[in-house]
């Protein structure tokens, strides 16, 4: 029996042409196809808004909004399954409002409805276009995850149930599973890529197919660099590095279940029903002549600096910092240290809270704690950077020629990435100059 696993982005729920192309593609296949769905963005926005203002929004309004979007997408009356799911979400929201129980576990339970409702919408779209698609919920196949709500890890699934399924198309809401005590836990926002990767490995399918990306793998952000090339080949590590930056919509954990088994990922072009591959991600290390494969950037960082002459001598400072931030749910993206300072790269929303927490620790060796949040992170990605002379020199020369000040830099932690922190006002100029240095042919 020939099986396929396809990750279908929820954004395609509003794109009949893309769904039609997918059905054309599926009609050429035999066996079973498992389609892992991410959430339709409007569903996610509605549910996020309801959770963010739970004590003033009427849950009944949420039900009405969800019903409106079903008709808007499909042109059909809402189905019984859709109505039931909407009412379940409404009931949970009403319960939170009445009891004040707003745990991370309950939040995961509510947020997974955005994916469940999306699967029902896709099922209806498939039906209207002449192809049946059955929905399988993670609960039905015992898709087990760790109880790390909001960042769960997949553990196992019931292969016996899956083996009993006949040929056909099956839709599976992505991004969540079931903990040992029966609660829903999500693997993260937009984690359907990771869900699909785990499902691919566990079912023994030989490749994972991503039906398009909202942000494809380009050598640079196409909104910053015009006529930029698409990356046709990437290693697992290169794809994971690029996934942390703004213009790529690939979940960083996708490669985790695949790498040990050397299972490739194919990004499929959605503009036709031919299944044309845009990008292949696998274990094959391919070093290009210019070494650098891409230049990426993100504004989602803040820089927290702890300074003092005793920072490098006093033991335990970094351990206390990391422990305090971790206990408050703040993730440290990276740490760059010297004898007189510790620099923490955090996401932008966490910066102010982290600053308050650091002041509470009352370090004797730290004289100054400063938050810098008008910065951007530039990542220069490509295997072989440590083994190649002159790459770093070219990067810094490109920046210096434009009189751009580098706030902080770091390299050497891996073979494939160098990082620069620059002022946000210099971000686009930095990306363009580095791109031009490595990818513009010399006259």
VENNOR-V656787 format. One line per field, one symbol per residue. phi: phi as a letter, one per 20 degrees, with the letter a starting at -180 (. if undefined). psi: psi as a letter, one per 20 degrees, with the letter a starting at -180 (. if undefined). A space follows every 10 residues. Layout:
phi->???
psi->???
//
This chain:
phi->.edcccedff fffecfffff fffgfffedd ndcddedeff gfffffffff ffcfecefgf ffgfffffff fgfemdffef ffffffffff ffffffffem fcffffffff ffffefffff ffgfffffen cfbeedegff dlfecfeefn bfdfdabeff fffefegqdc dcfenbbdff eneeceepfl efgfgfffff ffemfeadde fmcfcfedfa ffeddflffe eecbegffff fffedfedde fgegfgfeff elefddeefe fbeemfeecd dbefedefge mfdaccbbee bcddddcrfd ffdffnffff fffffffdmd eefacccbfd bcddecfffe gfffffffff flffeeebcc dddeccdddd drfnffedfn ffffffffff feleeefbbb bofbfcbcdc dcfgfdgfff ffffgffece fff
psi->poqqpppoph hihjnhgggg hghgghiiqr bqpoopprqp hhgggggghh hhlhiipohh hgggghhghg hhghjrqqrh gggggghggg gghhgghhhj olrhghgghg hihhhghghh ggggggghjj pqoqppqhhh jlnprqlnpi lqpqgrrnhg ghiiqrqapp poprjraprh jjqppqirpk jhggghgghg ghijqiqppo nqphornrir oiigpqlqqq phpqrggggg ghiirhjpkp phjhigihgh jlpqppoppi irjikppgpp paiooooqhj gphrprqqil qqoppoqqhj gihoqighgg ggggggijkp pogqpprahj qpppprqhhi ggghgghhhh hmphiphpop pojlrqpppo ppqjhhipqi ghggghhggh hjlppohqqp rihrijpqqp prqhijgghg ggggghhhjp qq.
//
